[in-house]
């Protein structure tokens, strides 16, 4: 690993190749930070900038949560550090914390989805989501060492990309202990939708869809 790099040197070429193959349209990472009283703000900013350096279609913009409060409000950013992933539009994809460990792959897949504007969901799921009349705010709580968490986080992002009615926020539970207490986390991944339905564990697409529909009735 490079002495100052967060992405291991031995992985950089593979990631570059993957991004070159999958990215179609420009994507943007908005990083909301605050140097004072933010544990991993500087590292999150560095990671986003390193990722942006791997492909010309990716740009990274950094905003201070306090001095750029209007920008944070515009994108509904509640806490820091936060990474907003944008494609041709805002798909409602947010990561709170530092998207590292198993969640680094989540970040890369989110970039692919935002770049292509594709959710990679089944046609049946797409049809049902097209009928949504009530917004769904999905919160997924993860830890960076949990492989099943990454699967659930990516599923939430797919739903957000597919429907303008859905927003997906992924939280590193270790970064926000007050959130862990509020939502009574005893295991991860834990998904909460509209403060109405919640479940623990990684579930397949059809069951995730059932939970979204239940929360929007």
Protein Blocks (a to p, Z undefined) as FASTA:
>chain_A
ZZkbcbdfklmmmmmmmmmmmpmbdcdddddddfehpfklmmmmmmmmmmmmmpckbccd
dddfklmmmmmmmnopabdcddddddfbcehiacedjdehjllmmmmmmmmmmmnopghi
afklmmmmmmpcbdcdddddddfklmklmmmmmmmmmmmmmpmkbccddddfklmmmlmm
mnopabdcdddehhlaccedjddfklmmmmmmmmmZZ
